[in-house]
Amino acid sequence: MPKNSIISNAKRLVSGNIMIFSITGLLGNFARAMVFPYASLYVLALGGNAKTIGWVNFLRPLAGLIVFPIAGYLTDRASRVKLIVLGNYLSVVFVLIYVLAFNWQVIAIASLLSGVVVLGFPPRSALIADSLSPEDRGRGMATMNTISSGLSIFAPYIAGLVVEFSGSNTGVRTLYGAMLVLYLASAIIHARCLKESTPQRHAHLTLSSLPGLLTEAYSGMPTLLRGLPTSLKALAGVIILSFMANGVASPFWVVYAIEQIDLPSSQWGLILLCETALRLMILIPAGVVVDRWGRTTSLLVALLLSTVAMPLFILAKSFIAVLLIRLVIAVASAITIPACSALMADIAPREIRGQVMAALGQGGVMIGAAGGGTGGPGTGFIITLPLMISSLAGGYLYAQKPTYPWFFVLIASTFATILTMLFIRDPKRAEV
């Protein structure tokens, strides 16, 4: 393809709201890529242990059990932009609590409160899906993720140096401070630049209407889920299993690397730098593959790669071995993100897309997430309970034996692969 055509195609895919999300994603992903890989060390530094880490991650999605159905209900009835901005400002407030934390109990409280920010996830997912045509969703999602991950390449290594130099307490606290500033900037950009993709809706939420709204949102959920196509139900199973694998193992990648393999935090940061760089390099080609080969075939290849690679981590004894494993995970993740996101947007009916995505998430599963960040827009209401249980179980499994979380990952990944092979198919006609 000529260079001018490539540039023209990229401009077409990334414009309007997609450009705004790409820019704010650049800031947010940089912040998360600094903080999340080392968040478990912060809990340990403030008096926690492996079981405490599990409890902190267990509490994080709890508020979503209440907020997700409300968010999905409002997404299809109220201003999506206002919901997104409200979620942004709430994030800033809760990050401030992390910055000021003086023991692990405060972190646990902040983790519980931060679950409220899921209010902005369904409208964000719906706004992105509305802004991309079906034939461009794989490339569009991949291009947006490539742009928004640009700065994340360097974040884990920079953060590793900060933690190594300042210690787990002061170092990670400093990283949370940087996150606060970047989240505030993103909130301001969203408030000023995002545009509604549908006619303006006006749904007013008051304290007196909250019980009725909650009842209506919950009562409609069983009917909504029963009416979903078989492929979407199976995709929900794959997403749940993938989040459960992350819930168990994600907080302990860095702990295992430092405690069992004896890697310094700077080397772990360098590994994540290389992983992020590779994932970024192949995201757009992966999006093209997803659009040409099909969502299901691409997802199956990614799951097979991850099922083999992730459990090998417990056999690694050196920097090079860990690096190679994480690079394979990077390839799998680069394929999974556009494949799952495009599948979700293709299958979910447009008129109830907000409610579906509130239940199941955006579909953007991050395979082998290497930090405590196992939620985000990919999370939905149906995923919350399994994620909470697996996050709690991860702490106890690691405390029992450090290798146990990765045995669970092997089992979950195998079942996800089987579900994909048997039940998921690309739709004959994608939703617009």
SULVENHU-V490724 format. One record per residue. N is the residue number from 1. D_LAST is the distance of its C-alpha to the last C-alpha in Angstrom with 1 decimal. Layout:
BEGIN
N;D_LAST
N;D_LAST
END
This chain:
BEGIN
1;26.6
2;28.6
3;28.9
4;27.6
5;24.4
6;23.8
7;24.4
8;22.3
9;19.3
10;19.9
11;20.1
12;16.8
13;15.1
14;17.3
15;17.6
16;17.4
17;16.5
18;16.0
19;19.5
20;20.9
21;19.6
22;21.1
23;24.4
24;24.8
25;23.8
26;26.6
27;29.0
28;27.9
29;27.7
30;31.1
31;32.5
32;31.2
33;32.3
34;35.8
35;36.1
36;34.5
37;36.4
38;39.7
39;38.9
40;40.8
41;43.9
42;43.8
43;44.1
44;47.0
45;48.6
46;48.6
47;50.4
48;47.7
49;47.6
50;45.3
51;45.0
52;44.4
53;41.5
54;40.0
55;40.6
56;39.0
57;35.8
58;36.0
59;36.1
60;33.2
61;30.3
62;32.5
63;31.4
64;27.8
65;28.8
66;29.2
67;26.8
68;23.6
69;23.2
70;24.1
71;21.6
72;18.7
73;20.1
74;20.5
75;17.1
76;15.6
77;18.7
78;20.2
79;19.9
80;18.0
81;20.0
82;23.3
83;22.5
84;21.9
85;25.1
86;27.1
87;26.2
88;27.3
89;30.6
90;31.3
91;30.9
92;33.5
93;35.9
94;35.7
95;36.1
96;39.3
97;40.6
98;40.3
99;42.2
100;45.0
101;45.2
102;48.8
103;48.4
104;45.8
105;45.7
106;44.3
107;41.6
108;40.8
109;40.6
110;38.2
111;36.1
112;35.9
113;35.1
114;32.4
115;30.3
116;29.5
117;27.4
118;24.5
119;23.9
120;21.8
121;19.8
122;17.0
123;16.3
124;16.4
125;14.0
126;11.5
127;12.2
128;11.8
129;8.4
130;7.3
131;9.5
132;8.3
133;6.3
134;5.7
135;9.2
136;10.7
137;10.1
138;13.4
139;15.4
140;13.9
141;14.8
142;18.0
143;18.9
144;18.5
145;20.5
146;23.1
147;23.7
148;23.9
149;26.3
150;28.6
151;31.4
152;31.1
153;33.0
154;36.2
155;35.7
156;37.1
157;40.1
158;40.9
159;40.6
160;42.8
161;45.4
162;45.3
163;45.7
164;48.4
165;50.3
166;50.0
167;49.7
168;47.1
169;47.8
170;48.0
171;45.7
172;42.7
173;43.5
174;43.3
175;39.9
176;38.6
177;40.1
178;38.1
179;34.9
180;35.8
181;36.1
182;32.8
183;30.9
184;32.5
185;31.5
186;27.8
187;28.0
188;29.5
189;26.9
190;24.0
191;26.0
192;26.6
193;23.6
194;20.2
195;18.3
196;16.2
197;12.5
198;12.9
199;16.2
200;19.1
201;19.9
202;23.4
203;24.3
204;27.8
205;28.9
206;32.7
207;35.0
208;36.0
209;32.4
210;31.6
211;33.2
212;31.4
213;28.0
214;28.7
215;29.8
216;26.7
217;24.3
218;26.4
219;27.1
220;23.5
221;22.7
222;24.4
223;22.6
224;19.2
225;20.2
226;21.8
227;18.7
228;16.6
229;16.2
230;19.2
231;17.4
232;16.0
233;19.5
234;21.1
235;18.9
236;20.2
237;23.6
238;23.3
239;22.2
240;25.1
241;27.6
242;26.6
243;27.0
244;30.3
245;31.5
246;30.9
247;32.4
248;35.6
249;36.1
250;34.3
251;37.1
252;39.7
253;38.8
254;40.8
255;43.6
256;44.1
257;44.1
258;46.7
259;48.8
260;48.8
261;48.2
262;50.1
263;47.6
264;48.1
265;45.2
266;45.1
267;44.7
268;41.9
269;40.2
270;40.8
271;39.2
272;36.0
273;36.2
274;36.2
275;33.4
276;31.2
277;32.1
278;31.3
279;27.9
280;27.1
281;28.4
282;26.2
283;22.9
284;21.4
285;23.0
286;21.7
287;18.1
288;18.8
289;20.3
290;17.3
291;15.1
292;18.0
293;19.7
294;16.9
295;16.0
296;18.6
297;21.4
298;21.1
299;21.1
300;24.2
301;26.1
302;25.6
303;26.8
304;29.8
305;30.8
306;30.7
307;32.6
308;35.4
309;35.5
310;35.4
311;38.4
312;40.5
313;40.7
314;43.6
315;45.6
316;45.2
317;48.5
318;47.9
319;45.7
320;44.7
321;43.8
322;41.5
323;40.0
324;39.2
325;37.5
326;35.4
327;34.3
328;33.1
329;31.1
330;29.6
331;28.4
332;26.9
333;25.2
334;23.8
335;22.0
336;21.0
337;19.3
338;16.4
339;16.4
340;16.2
341;13.8
342;11.2
343;12.0
344;11.6
345;8.1
346;7.3
347;9.4
348;9.5
349;8.4
350;6.8
351;10.1
352;12.3
353;10.7
354;13.8
355;16.2
356;14.8
357;15.1
358;18.4
359;19.6
360;18.5
361;17.8
362;15.3
363;16.4
364;18.3
365;21.6
366;24.6
367;26.9
368;30.6
369;30.2
370;33.7
371;34.2
372;33.9
373;30.3
374;28.6
375;26.2
376;23.8
377;20.1
378;19.9
379;22.1
380;21.3
381;23.6
382;24.0
383;24.9
384;27.5
385;30.4
386;30.4
387;30.1
388;33.0
389;35.2
390;34.7
391;35.4
392;38.6
393;39.5
394;39.1
395;41.9
396;44.2
397;43.4
398;44.2
399;47.3
400;48.4
401;47.9
402;45.8
403;44.4
404;43.0
405;39.6
406;38.8
407;39.9
408;37.3
409;34.7
410;35.7
411;35.4
412;32.0
413;30.5
414;32.1
415;30.5
416;27.0
417;27.5
418;28.7
419;25.7
420;23.3
421;25.5
422;25.9
423;22.7
424;19.5
425;17.6
426;14.4
427;12.1
428;12.7
429;9.1
430;6.4
431;3.8
432;0.0
END
